[in-house]
Structures are given as C-alpha cells and as structure tokens.
Amino acid sequence: MNTQKNLADIPVSVLDLAGVKSGETPSHTFKNSLDLAQHAEKWGYTRYWFAEHHNMESIASAATSVLIGYVAGGTSTIRVGSGGVMLPNHAPLIIAEQFGTLESLYPGRIDLGLGRAPGTDQLTSFALRRNMNASVDDFPKDVIELRNYFTPELPNPRVRAFPGEGLHIPIWLLGSSTYSAQLAGILGMPFAFASHFAPTHLHSALQIYRDSFKPSDILKEPYAMACVNVMAADTDEEAQFLATSYYQLAMGIVRGTTKPIQPPVESMEGVWSEYEMAVVQQMAKYAFIGSVDTVQQGMQQFLDETGVDELMVVSHFYDHKDKLNSYKLVSDLFKKTKEHAYSL
C-alpha cells in the first residue's frame, strides 16, 4: 500500500508496559515511567499510554487509571491514557467514572483505549470479573454503554456517571485480531492495532476497519494507529545486544513465565531453543532494532505498507538510560508537532 506518507508527517506516541527490571520494585518502575513521560513530552511525542495486565511479575501497570493520573499530574501537555483498559474486567460505569475523574483533573489530555481481552490468564480473569457469567462477547454492548455515560443528550437516564457525563474523552478500540477492527469501523471510532506482539492479522484488520468504517459524530474518516517494538541505539551492534533483554522477556511469554526484565546477554545461543527462537522472531516481526538509519528504514517501510495515521512505540530495555536514548533517537525521525494527531 503506497500512501506516500513519511515518518515526519505523522504523530508518534509511547506505549509503556511499566516493565519491572530484575532486582528492582514497581516503585522504581513508576518513577522511571514518569521520567520517560516527561522526556517524551519534551521530545514531541503525542500520547503516553499504559496497558492493563494482571498477575505478571514483569509488568506493573495493573492499576492503569492510577498510573495515568500519576503521569498526567507530572506532565503538562502530552496526552495520557490507556492502551488499553480491558473492559471485560470492569463495569462500564466504573470506567466512565474513573476516566471522567481523570478528564476533570487534566482536561483535554486523557485518552481511553479499550481492549476486549482480559489481559491475563484464565484463572486471574475469574478473580477479576465482577460477574462470573461475564464474557468477552459482551464487549460491543459494554462499549456502547460506556460511551452513553459520557453523552448528556440521552433522555432521563436512570444511571449517570458523575464525573463523566458531558465530557469529551476520545475512546479508542484496540485489537490484535479483526474483531475490534470491524466494531471500531461500524461505530466510527479510532482503532489501534497491537502489532508489537500479534502481527499476524495486522493488514487484514486495517483493511476491515477501513472498509467497514461509518462516519460518526466523533470521527468523519477512519483513523488507525499501530504499535511496534523499537529499540534504537548508537550502533546496530549495540542495539542487537540490548535487544536480548526483549528476547528473554518474549521467551518468557512462550514458556508461560513472567520474570522481570533481565540484563542483556552477549548471545541468545543456549538461552532459548530453536522453537522458542522461531516463535519470538514471529512475534517480533514488527520489531525495529538498530541504529537510527536502520530503525528509520524499517519504520518507513512499515508505514509504506500499512498507511497508518499514527505510530506508537513500545521498548523493552533493562537500563532506563538506554530506553531514554532510544526514544530520543526515534523522536528525531518525527516532527515535533501534534497538529495531525486524532483528538476530540
């Protein structure tokens, strides 16, 4: 797909999984998240999103709305939001009240991204559910219910969200398959695809979203964002070395373990099996690792192929200073303006 877009023409944003480094605590992670968000704001990133995960020793973003408030309170212009809140885990009214509170505290800066997966294993999802009979198949009606809580025009609603009602909070649908893509299109909502860990259905999801899109009061044309892994360093060799922390983290997913982020190693040989290597490499199809030139070439090719309107970057580094350096290098590839970004 030749969209004739350049990296300098589109917004770039940050997905923070609040990764916990080996030997440290979530407290360290949260301080580093705020520090990265403050740098990202200075470097011209558009959004800073957290993803809801549970029962994972390596990820500390379980209380997603609390982290959003923490980072929004420590920044001044960057949009802060969820990428996403896993709606099956929550009553729509609770999310409306939480994000209504956030938007009231930080007006014009809050995004609400919604996911349909539980963000955890089956046993933990049962522990999270407000209703043991709840199902991901309830997602479309829950999305509509949530949207209605922000709508003041509904006649005589018996249940209302205060704060929340009447607030203009951009609501995104997130997905790693084609299901949410079609729903986002039908409802006229912005759509974000999780190509950083589930690349298989990226192109079909984007096509379905665009083909099924119906203009709405909030969005006249489709607006698609894709999340990709990026690990930039001063040289290709350094980036490949640092990326072994990411490979070990992904290998843990394959093994069903959730150890904290491990230090980089000189070689992954002997660390993973051939099968694990193959699975991780498939997951990392859209991982751009290398020097600025290498990363620029890979990200531009991705943009040429997908024609997305915005890119979101997630990075897995062991050392915080290496992560800062990567995001600084990436920011230099994009304009430091936000006029193209989707917001209400």
N, C-alpha and C positions, 0 to 999 in steps of 0.2 A: 504494500500500500504506500504510494508515494504522496505524502501530504505536504511536502515542501515546507515543513517546519524545521526550525533549528533549535538547538538547546537554549540559545539566548532568547528565543521567542516565547518560552513557556515558563510558568511558575515551577518551583521545586520546593518540596516540603520534606519534613522529617517524621519518620515513624520510630518511636522509642519503645523498645520492648522492656525497658528497665532491667537490663540484664545484670545479674549478680555475679560479681567476679569471685573466683576461688580465693578464700581467705578473708573476704570482706562480708559485710552485712547489708541488708536492704537500706539501712540508714546511709551508708556510703553511696549506694546506687542513686538514691533520691537526690543527694547533694550534687552528684555528677550530672543527673538529668537537668537540674535547674541551671547548672553551669553551661551545659551544652545548649539549652534553650536560649540562654542569654547571648551566647555567641551566635547561635543560628539567627536570632533576631537582628543582631548587628550585621551579619553577613548577607541578609536579604532573603532568607527562607520565608515562605508564606505561612505554613502551618507547622504545628508541633503536636503530634498525636500519640496517644498511648493506647495499647491493645490490652483487652481484658483476658487474662489467663489465670488458671487456678491450679493448685496442687503441683506447682512446678518450682523446684528449688532454684532454677536458673533464671526465673522471671518474677519480678516483684510488683507487677502492675495490676494485682487483683482488685484493689480498691480504686478503680480507674477514675471515677469522678473526683475522689480526694486528691489524687495526683494532678489532675487537670487544674483544680483550684490552687494547689501549691505552686505550680509553674506559672499559671496566669497571674498570680499575685506577685511573682518575682520578675515579670516581664511587663512590657507596656504596649507593644504594637502587634507582635506575632499572634496569629490565631492559634488557639489551643483547643484540642478536642480528643475525641475517642476514635480509635481506628481498629476495633470498634468496641462498643458495648455489645455484649452478647445477649440480645433481647430475650431469648428463651429462659434466661436465668432470672429475669426480673419482671415485676408487674409494670406495665407501661406507665401507670400513674406515678410510680416511684421515680422512674427515669425522667418523666416530664417535670416533676418537682425538683429533682437534683439539677437538671440542666437549666431549668428556669431560674434556680438559685444562682448558678454559675453565670448565666447571661445577665442577671440583675446586678451581680457584683462586677462583672467585666463586660459591659455592653459592647456588642459588635465584634466580639473576639472569640466566641465559642462555636465549635462545630460538634455535631452529634452524628457520628458514624455508627451504623447498626449492623451487626452480624447475626447470622442465623444459626451458627454452630454454638455449642456450649463453651468452647474454649478450654476444654479439659477432657479427662477420661470419663467413662460412663458412671463409675461409682461416685466420683466427685460431683458429676452433674446431678445425680439424685440428691446429694446432700445440699446442693444449691437451690433446687427447684422450690418455688413457692407452692406448687401444686404437683403432686406426684403423677397426675394424669396429663401434665403439660407435654406438648410435643412441638418439635420444630415445624411441624405442618401448620401450627397456629400462627406462624410468623407473619403472613400477609395481613391478617386481621389485627394482630398486635401492632404492626406498623401503622395501620390506618387509625387505630385507637390512639396511639401515641401522638400522631400528627393532629388529631382532633383536639387534644388537650391544649394545643398551642393556638387553636382557632377560636376567636371571640365571637364569631358570627353564628355559631350553632344555636338553634332556638332552645332556650330553657334546659340546658344540660343539668342533670342531677348531680353529676360528679365533675368537679372542676379542679384544675391544677393551679394552686397559688403557692409560690410564684410559678409562672409558666404561661398562663393564658395571655394571648395577645403579643407574645414575644416572637421575634423573627429569628429563629435559630436554624441555620442550614442543616438539613437532615440528609445524610448520605446513606445509600445501601452499599454494603461491602460484600464481596463474594470471592470464592475460589472455584466456582463452577458456573453453569449457565443459569441456574435458578434465580438468584438475586438479580442477575443482569436483566432478565426478562421482566421481573417485577419492577425494577427501577425504571425501565423503559415505559411500561404501562402506566405507572404512577407519575411519570415526568419528573424523576428525581435524579440527582447526580449519582454516579456509580464509580466505585473504586475496586480494582481487582488485585488480589493477593498473589501476584506473580513472583513474589520473593520466596514463596515456599510451595506454591501449587501452579507451576507454569503450564500444565497440560492443556487447560481449557481457555487460556488467555484469548486467543484470536477468535474462537467461536463465541465466547462471552461478549467480547466487544462488538462483534457483528450483530448478535442477537439484541444487545442493548440498543444499538443504533437503529436497527430495523424495526424494533417494537416501540421506539420512543414516541410518546404523545406529548405535545406541548402542554404545560401546566401553568398555574398562576405563579409558580416559583421559578420555572425554567422553561425557556422557549425552545432551546436546542439542546441536544444531548451534550453532556459534559462528563468525560471519562478520565479517570486517573488510574495509573498503575504503580504499584510499589515494586521496587527492585533492590537487590542487595548491591551495595557499593563499598569497596574497600580500596581507597586510594592511598598511595604513599609516594615518596620522592622517587622511587625506582620500582620497576616491575618486580625485581628480586625481593625487595623489602616487603612489598605488598603481598607477594605469594607466601612469604614467611609468616607475616602477621595473620594471613587468612587461615592458617592452620588452627587457630582458636575457633574460627567459624566452622571449619570442617569437623572439629571434635564436638562442637555443640550440635551440629546436624546429625552426626553419627550417633549421638545420644538419643535423638528422636527415633532413629531407626531401631536402636536397641531397646527403646522404651524406658530410658533413664533420663533424669533431668538434672544432672550435675551442674554446678556453677561453671561459669566460663573459665576455661583452662588456659594456662600460658601457651604461647606458640611453641612449636617444636621444629627442629631442623627438617624433618621429613615425616610424612604420614605412613611411610612404609613400615609395616609391623604394628602400626596403631590400629588400622582398620583392615577388614577383609576385602577381598575383591568385590564381593557382593555389596558390602557397605559403601565402598567407594563408588560403585556404579549408581546406587540409589541416591547418594549425596550429590553426585555430579548431575543426576537428573533433576533433583530439587534445585540445584544451583544453576540451572540453565540460564537464568537471567541474573547472574552474579557478575558484576564488572569489577575486576580486581587488577590493579596495576598502577602504573604512573598516570599522570594527568592525561597524557596523549592516548594511552591505552584505554583508559576509562572513557574519555571523550569519544573515541571511535566506537566503542561498544554501545554507549548510551545513545549516540546519534543513530546508529543502525537500528536500535530498538525503537526509537522514535519514528524513524522512516517506516518501519514495518507495522507499527500499531496506530500511529496518528493520534495518540492520546493528547489530551489537553493539558495535562499536568503530570509530573513525575514525583513520586515520594520515595525517599531513600531510607533504607534501614542498614545499619552497620553493626557488626559484631567484633569488637576489639577487646583484648584483655586489658590494655593500658588506656586510661582515659585520654592521655595526651596524644596517643596515636589516633584515637577516634576524632578528637578535635582537629587534628591536622588533616584527616581525610575529609571532613565536612568543609573545612576551609578551602581545600583544593577543589572540591566539587562546586562550591559556591562560585568560584571564579569562572566556571563554564556557563553560568546563567546571568541574566540581567539582574540587577539589584532592585527591581521594581516589581510591584504586585498588581499592576492595573489589569492584567489578563486573568487573574485568579477568580474562581467562582465564589461568590458570597451573595447573601441576600441584602 
